[in-house]
Amino acid sequence: MLWFVSPQRRELARRIESNRARVFRVAYAWCHDAALADDLTQDALSRGLDSLDQLRDEERLVGWLLSILHRCWIDHLRGRRDCESEEALAELPSDEPGPEAHAEARETVRQVRLAVEALPLGQRQVITLVDLEELSYADVADILGIPIGTVMSRLCRARGALRALLEPARGENLLLRRVK
């Protein structure tokens, strides 16, 4: 039985092959191993050629090939049974913060709350209204019935005190956001 290949299918196969270098560059960027990148590229192009009938939009050929490469990469990682591959799978990029980020954020909030509680009442009021509620110095002065200069002075002392209280806990220089 003879298989006839349509000119359109032949052209797509040629375009797939012409993207070999691009697919290889992406594979190499992911794995940093030329031999593995070559294997992944070959596997992705082979799968692409075998499933040409699944390509819905010929204009998206490169994206389609790179999604096939991504699946080949994941299959490779899953196929390996050493610790390194499991760590690599666990560290696939995600837009969502992980549990460490949530725990760190909760701890930071707790430390800042404790530090604000330790401030004298006047400083606590000013820093709460200016930095947390984002009110202007004039509005804070009106609310508290004090001059704007006193607001600025208390705010400066409060930020300095917070910095002194929080830096040892963080082990780094903590910059407080300034709102005017």
Buried (B, 14 or more C-beta within 10 A) or exposed (E): EEEEEEEEEEEBBEBBEEBBEBBBEBBBEBBEEEEBBBBBBBBBBEBBEEEBEEBEEEEEBBEBBBEBBBEBBEEBBEEEEEEEBEEBEEEEEEEEEEEEEEEEEEEBEEBBEEBBEEBEEBBBBBBBBBBEEEBBBEBBBEBBEBEEEBBBBBBEBBBEBBBEBBEEBEEEEBEBEEBE
